[in-house]
Amino acid sequence: MDNTSIKNNIYNIRRSRKMTQEEVANLLDISVTAYRELERGGTSIVNPNVVKLADAMDISTEELVLGYYPVQAQDISIEDIREEYGSRVNMLEQRVAQLEKLVDSLEETIASKNEIIAMLKKMLAEQK
C-alpha cells in the first residue's frame, strides 16, 4: 500500500463514478486545493510510519489499517473457503445438536420438578 497506488485508485474511482474534484472535496469537507493535492500525490495519505509500524508488529499494513487482513477474491475460490471452514462448520453443527439435546433434557427436568412441586403443594394444602 503506497501513496502512488492510492492516488491512482482515487483518481480512477472518482472518474468511473463521474464525480468532479469539487464534489469529492465537498464530501470530504476539505478545500478543492487540498483534494487536488491528495489526488496528485502531493499530500501523503499513508504515513510512512504506518508501514514501519506494521513491519515492526509483523503484520500487513492492511491488517493494521483495516483491523483485519482482507481476503483477495481472485486468489481464493468458494471451494477453498468451504474446504477450510467445512470441518469447523461440521464441528459447530455437532456442538449445536449436543446443546439442543441438553436444553431438551433440562426442560424435561424442570417440567418434572414443577410437577413434584405442584404435587407437594397439593399435599400440603390437603393437610391443612
ROZA-297370 format. One line per field, with one value per residue: x, y, z of N, C-alpha, C in turn. Coordinates in pm, 1 decimal. Layout:
BEGIN
n.xx <- (X, ...)
n.yy <- (Y, ...)
n.zz <- (Z, ...)
ca.xx <- (X, ...)
ca.yy <- (Y, ...)
ca.zz <- (Z, ...)
c.xx <- (X, ...)
c.yy <- (Y, ...)
c.zz <- (Z, ...)
! end
This chain:
BEGIN
n.xx <- (85.8, 88.0, 133.6, 125.1, -21.1, -259.4, -333.8, -374.5, -586.6, -783.2, -819.1, -902.1, -1135.9, -1293.5, -1325.8, -1457.2, -1697.8, -1795.7, -1755.4, -1673.9, -1371.5, -1436.6, -1682.7, -1605.4, -1428.6, -1607.4, -1762.8, -1572.4, -1532.3, -1324.2, -1095.6, -1096.4, -843.4, -692.7, -794.9, -715.1, -440.3, -424.7, -513.5, -323.8, -103.2, 53.5, 1.6, 53.7, -121.0, -95.7, 90.7, 440.2, 512.5, 312.0, 364.5, 613.9, 538.1, 362.5, 544.6, 712.6, 540.8, 502.3, 290.3, 55.4, 12.0, -249.7, -385.2, -320.5, -431.2, -699.1, -782.6, -814.2, -711.6, -770.8, -946.2, -829.3, -1013.6, -962.3, -768.4, -868.6, -1101.9, -1451.2, -1469.2, -1224.9, -1268.3, -1486.9, -1360.9, -1165.9, -1319.6, -1513.6, -1483.8, -1482.9, -1737.8, -1891.7, -1814.9, -1916.0, -2187.9, -2237.4, -2188.5, -2392.4, -2612.1, -2568.2, -2598.8, -2864.5, -2990.3, -2918.5, -3055.3, -3318.7, -3325.5, -3285.3, -3515.2, -3708.3, -3635.7, -3692.4, -3967.7, -4046.7, -3967.5, -4132.4, -4379.9, -4350.7, -4327.5, -4580.0, -4739.1, -4651.0, -4732.0, -5005.0, -5044.5, -4968.6, -5161.6, -5390.7, -5339.6, -5382.1)
n.yy <- (-117.0, 196.5, 551.8, 622.4, 419.5, 449.1, 714.0, 684.2, 502.7, 660.4, 862.3, 709.6, 584.2, 805.0, 916.2, 702.6, 707.9, 935.1, 1179.1, 1509.0, 1682.1, 1881.9, 1795.8, 1568.5, 1686.1, 1846.2, 1643.5, 1538.7, 1748.9, 1929.6, 2165.4, 2232.9, 2257.6, 2118.8, 1862.9, 1819.2, 1804.4, 1563.9, 1383.5, 1426.2, 1336.6, 1488.5, 1524.1, 1316.3, 1022.8, 780.2, 749.8, 720.0, 601.0, 420.4, 199.0, 128.2, 71.9, -143.2, -328.6, -354.8, -479.3, -709.3, -752.2, -703.3, -391.9, -355.0, -507.4, -366.0, -109.3, -165.2, -343.8, -606.3, -879.6, -847.1, -1070.1, -1182.8, -1184.4, -1284.3, -1471.4, -1681.2, -1941.1, -2027.5, -2291.7, -2337.6, -2194.8, -2335.4, -2580.2, -2507.7, -2410.1, -2599.7, -2826.3, -2695.8, -2585.1, -2820.8, -2924.5, -2725.5, -2748.5, -3002.6, -2951.2, -2768.5, -2937.3, -3111.8, -2931.4, -2857.6, -3100.0, -3113.1, -2888.1, -2972.2, -3190.5, -3059.5, -2901.7, -3101.6, -3197.3, -2972.8, -2956.5, -3196.1, -3143.8, -2925.3, -3054.4, -3218.5, -3023.3, -2906.8, -3125.0, -3158.3, -2912.9, -2943.7, -3161.8, -3044.5, -2848.2, -3006.5, -3119.1, -2917.8)
n.zz <- (0.0, -109.3, -154.5, -423.5, -558.4, -421.5, -483.2, -755.6, -750.6, -625.4, -815.9, -1042.4, -946.3, -880.8, -1136.2, -1266.9, -1141.0, -1230.4, -1100.0, -994.2, -897.7, -722.9, -618.6, -470.5, -290.2, -147.9, -27.4, 142.8, 302.2, 265.3, 115.5, -239.2, -340.6, -148.4, -188.9, -455.6, -416.5, -275.5, -471.9, -666.5, -541.9, -389.2, -123.5, 144.9, 194.7, 318.7, 590.7, 627.3, 866.7, 920.7, 762.2, 868.4, 1132.9, 1094.9, 989.1, 1212.1, 1388.1, 1262.3, 1079.6, 809.2, 631.2, 559.2, 748.7, 979.3, 928.3, 853.1, 1044.5, 1003.4, 790.0, 460.4, 244.3, -60.5, -333.9, -592.8, -549.7, -406.5, -397.8, -374.8, -314.1, -189.0, 43.5, 149.3, 195.6, 383.1, 598.2, 629.8, 804.2, 1047.4, 1051.1, 1052.2, 1301.5, 1470.1, 1411.4, 1514.8, 1783.1, 1837.6, 1803.2, 2019.0, 2230.4, 2193.2, 2257.2, 2525.6, 2624.4, 2577.6, 2755.5, 2999.6, 3004.9, 3031.8, 3284.0, 3440.2, 3398.1, 3523.3, 3788.5, 3839.6, 3836.7, 4061.9, 4260.6, 4238.0, 4317.5, 4583.1, 4692.6, 4669.6, 4843.3, 5085.1, 5105.9, 5137.5, 5384.0, 5559.5)
ca.xx <- (0.0, 167.2, 56.9, 106.9, -133.9, -379.9, -375.4, -428.8, -718.8, -874.1, -847.6, -979.2, -1269.7, -1367.5, -1361.7, -1554.6, -1826.3, -1830.0, -1758.0, -1571.9, -1287.1, -1511.5, -1782.4, -1537.4, -1378.5, -1722.7, -1797.7, -1468.9, -1529.5, -1192.0, -1091.6, -1067.1, -697.1, -644.8, -829.4, -627.0, -309.8, -438.8, -523.3, -197.8, 0.8, 133.5, -24.3, 66.0, -237.5, -41.7, 209.1, 545.0, 517.2, 216.9, 437.7, 715.4, 468.7, 316.3, 663.2, 759.1, 446.5, 499.9, 158.5, 43.1, -44.7, -395.1, -432.9, -306.5, -523.6, -837.4, -814.0, -820.7, -645.0, -876.7, -931.3, -817.4, -1113.7, -909.7, -675.3, -933.0, -1231.1, -1551.4, -1434.2, -1116.8, -1330.6, -1563.5, -1267.6, -1101.1, -1413.0, -1609.4, -1472.4, -1523.8, -1884.3, -1942.5, -1791.9, -2011.5, -2321.3, -2246.0, -2196.9, -2527.3, -2702.3, -2548.4, -2658.0, -3009.9, -3029.7, -2903.5, -3166.1, -3438.7, -3315.3, -3305.8, -3656.5, -3780.0, -3606.4, -3768.7, -4109.0, -4064.0, -3957.6, -4253.7, -4487.2, -4327.4, -4361.6, -4726.8, -4793.1, -4620.8, -4819.9, -5139.3, -5045.4, -4966.4, -5294.5, -5484.6, -5308.7, -5423.5)
ca.yy <- (0.0, 317.7, 669.0, 624.6, 335.4, 507.3, 831.6, 632.7, 447.1, 772.2, 925.1, 618.1, 564.9, 931.1, 928.0, 599.6, 747.8, 1061.6, 1283.7, 1611.2, 1701.6, 1968.7, 1713.8, 1484.9, 1776.6, 1882.2, 1527.3, 1523.5, 1873.8, 1991.6, 2254.9, 2168.9, 2254.4, 2008.3, 1738.0, 1804.7, 1759.2, 1420.8, 1308.4, 1444.1, 1267.3, 1587.4, 1502.6, 1174.3, 963.9, 677.6, 796.6, 616.5, 531.4, 310.3, 84.9, 90.5, 13.2, -275.8, -414.5, -380.5, -571.4, -828.1, -767.2, -624.0, -258.8, -369.5, -556.4, -257.4, -0.8, -212.0, -424.3, -745.8, -899.3, -873.4, -1185.6, -1145.7, -1265.0, -1352.7, -1575.3, -1785.2, -1979.2, -2067.3, -2428.8, -2326.3, -2149.7, -2449.1, -2680.2, -2455.3, -2391.4, -2709.2, -2905.9, -2609.2, -2576.2, -2950.4, -2933.5, -2635.7, -2806.9, -3112.3, -2890.6, -2713.0, -3051.6, -3156.5, -2831.5, -2867.6, -3216.5, -3074.7, -2798.7, -3056.4, -3267.5, -2966.9, -2864.7, -3216.4, -3197.9, -2863.0, -2995.7, -3296.3, -3076.3, -2845.0, -3148.0, -3258.6, -2907.5, -2894.6, -3233.6, -3126.7, -2803.2, -3000.5, -3242.0, -2951.6, -2783.6, -3107.4, -3145.5, -2801.6)
ca.zz <- (0.0, -114.9, -194.6, -568.7, -595.7, -362.6, -561.5, -881.7, -718.9, -600.1, -945.4, -1127.8, -888.9, -898.1, -1278.3, -1303.4, -1083.1, -1295.8, -998.2, -1011.2, -779.9, -632.3, -549.0, -370.5, -186.4, -64.0, 54.0, 246.0, 377.5, 251.4, 0.1, -367.4, -349.8, -64.1, -256.9, -572.2, -366.1, -246.5, -597.0, -738.4, -467.3, -317.2, 18.6, 178.3, 259.7, 406.6, 659.0, 625.4, 995.0, 917.8, 706.6, 968.0, 1246.6, 1052.3, 982.3, 1348.8, 1450.7, 1176.8, 1018.4, 687.2, 651.8, 550.1, 877.7, 1075.7, 897.0, 849.0, 1161.6, 959.7, 661.7, 362.6, 156.0, -200.7, -403.7, -709.5, -508.0, -328.6, -453.4, -275.9, -274.8, -90.0, 168.8, 201.6, 246.9, 503.8, 707.5, 633.9, 926.6, 1159.0, 1046.9, 1097.8, 1445.2, 1535.6, 1396.7, 1611.7, 1916.5, 1848.1, 1823.5, 2156.8, 2319.3, 2180.4, 2336.6, 2665.7, 2655.5, 2587.4, 2879.5, 3110.8, 3005.6, 3088.9, 3427.0, 3500.1, 3396.8, 3628.6, 3917.9, 3855.7, 3872.4, 4201.3, 4343.0, 4236.5, 4400.0, 4722.4, 4733.2, 4684.0, 4965.9, 5198.0, 5113.1, 5187.3, 5525.0, 5641.6)
c.xx <- (89.9, 81.8, 31.9, -12.4, -264.6, -426.7, -432.2, -568.2, -821.4, -916.1, -938.7, -1121.3, -1353.9, -1414.7, -1468.4, -1693.8, -1873.7, -1847.5, -1647.5, -1486.1, -1359.9, -1614.2, -1717.9, -1484.3, -1491.5, -1763.0, -1699.2, -1459.4, -1388.4, -1196.7, -1059.8, -916.0, -640.3, -676.7, -739.0, -489.2, -312.8, -434.1, -393.7, -84.1, 90.8, 115.5, -22.4, -59.1, -192.1, 89.7, 314.7, 555.2, 419.0, 287.1, 541.6, 651.2, 418.5, 432.9, 711.8, 670.0, 429.6, 358.6, 157.2, -12.7, -197.1, -452.8, -426.0, -412.6, -669.0, -879.3, -828.8, -745.6, -750.4, -844.7, -924.5, -905.9, -1056.1, -816.4, -741.8, -1070.9, -1325.7, -1522.7, -1321.7, -1173.3, -1409.0, -1471.5, -1206.2, -1196.1, -1513.8, -1604.0, -1513.6, -1675.5, -1945.2, -1929.1, -1893.2, -2154.4, -2341.6, -2261.4, -2336.0, -2626.8, -2690.8, -2615.3, -2810.3, -3062.7, -3023.2, -3018.7, -3295.1, -3440.3, -3342.3, -3451.9, -3741.7, -3759.3, -3686.3, -3917.0, -4136.6, -4061.6, -4080.7, -4372.2, -4474.0, -4366.5, -4512.7, -4790.1, -4769.9, -4709.7, -4961.4, -5150.3, -5047.7, -5101.2, -5397.2, -5462.5, -5356.4, -5565.7)
c.yy <- (122.6, 431.8, 674.3, 541.1, 391.2, 627.3, 789.0, 574.8, 557.5, 836.0, 836.6, 598.4, 690.7, 945.4, 825.8, 633.2, 883.4, 1175.2, 1384.6, 1617.9, 1786.9, 1889.0, 1629.7, 1571.2, 1817.0, 1766.0, 1507.4, 1644.2, 1931.9, 2082.7, 2175.9, 2156.7, 2138.1, 1874.5, 1714.9, 1756.0, 1610.3, 1339.0, 1316.4, 1368.0, 1361.6, 1577.7, 1353.3, 1126.4, 858.7, 729.6, 686.6, 539.3, 415.1, 184.1, 35.9, 19.9, -127.7, -373.4, -451.7, -480.9, -700.2, -858.6, -683.8, -486.2, -264.6, -411.9, -446.6, -149.6, -46.1, -289.4, -571.8, -756.6, -934.0, -993.7, -1134.7, -1237.5, -1341.8, -1468.1, -1693.0, -1814.6, -2017.3, -2208.8, -2427.8, -2286.4, -2263.7, -2552.4, -2635.6, -2451.5, -2504.8, -2788.4, -2823.7, -2599.6, -2706.3, -2964.6, -2846.8, -2688.6, -2921.2, -3056.9, -2831.4, -2825.6, -3103.1, -3059.8, -2833.0, -2986.4, -3183.7, -2984.2, -2878.8, -3133.7, -3179.2, -2921.9, -2977.2, -3221.8, -3089.2, -2898.6, -3098.3, -3232.3, -2990.6, -2933.2, -3190.3, -3145.4, -2891.5, -3001.6, -3205.6, -3013.8, -2854.1, -3082.1, -3152.4, -2883.2, -2879.0, -3131.3, -3031.9, -2804.7)
c.zz <- (0.0, -169.5, -344.6, -610.0, -539.5, -444.1, -695.7, -860.5, -699.0, -732.0, -1029.9, -1076.4, -906.5, -1042.6, -1318.0, -1249.4, -1134.5, -1193.9, -1029.3, -884.3, -676.6, -551.2, -439.3, -257.2, -92.3, 26.2, 168.7, 337.7, 382.9, 129.7, -126.3, -384.5, -268.5, -129.2, -377.5, -530.4, -331.8, -375.4, -677.2, -670.1, -390.8, -166.1, 44.7, 250.3, 360.0, 462.9, 655.9, 756.7, 1001.2, 867.8, 807.5, 1087.1, 1213.4, 1045.1, 1122.2, 1419.7, 1372.5, 1126.0, 891.1, 720.6, 644.1, 684.8, 983.5, 1052.6, 906.5, 973.6, 1128.9, 827.9, 558.3, 275.1, 13.2, -282.5, -521.4, -671.1, -438.0, -388.0, -341.0, -227.0, -171.6, 45.9, 231.6, 263.3, 378.6, 622.9, 722.5, 762.5, 1048.8, 1166.5, 1097.0, 1249.1, 1520.8, 1524.8, 1495.2, 1752.6, 1939.1, 1874.5, 1967.0, 2254.6, 2311.8, 2260.2, 2485.5, 2708.4, 2670.5, 2718.9, 3001.0, 3119.6, 3063.8, 3239.3, 3498.2, 3506.6, 3506.4, 3765.8, 3943.8, 3894.2, 4018.5, 4295.3, 4351.0, 4324.8, 4547.6, 4774.2, 4756.5, 4812.6, 5088.1, 5216.3, 5170.1, 5336.6, 5615.6, 5670.5)
! end
